[in-house]
């Protein structure tokens, strides 16, 4: 138990230092909030992939989730953590991220399957920021997606990059989990990529931080 508490404290310090770093980059270098926010999202979420290997109970992850949820929520209207909150759009994604991480970990922990946490977090950590940056920063030949006459906030380049990258990550993760590259590995990876992309496509105001891992988790539970 002492070791688990120590590991929780180490993660608390490490993630706090990450927020300090993004604040310094934002204020001293003048990097836009969208970029520092995506960097923090990528780094923090990717670091959680180690959780199934170091935490033997979900309560430690819950403690971390509560601390950072409260921290992000109370700082939303202040001058603190502008590197996270200084974006032009309305978003609750920063608050949903710790909630999403905990819920995904809780389900995978109860099902005793590490992949059920690792793959959703990999897709959320890598594919979501990639799609966001490409969709926002690349303007040439990049258009908003129209669906039955509705103009969505997502772009073809952003969603396309999400689809391709999530498929690549899924097929690699499934291969190492099943140790075989057969038809099931291929179609399940493709299905996960399509469902996760749709979840990202229809989400609003940062809700993709919850919808993406939940959609991947549902696919894994149903078909793996």
ABEGO torsion letter per residue (X at the ends): XAAAAAAAAAAAAAAAAAAAAAAAAAAAAGBBAAAAAAAAAAAAAAAAAAAAAABABAAAAAAAAAAAAAAAAAAAABABGAAAABBABBBAAAAAAAAAAAAAAAAAAAAGBAAAAAAAAAAAAAAAAAAAAAAAABABGBBBBBBGGBBBABBAAAAAAAAAAAAAAAAAAAAAAAGBBBAAAAAAAAAAAAAAAAAAAABBGGAAAAAAAAAAAAAAAAAX
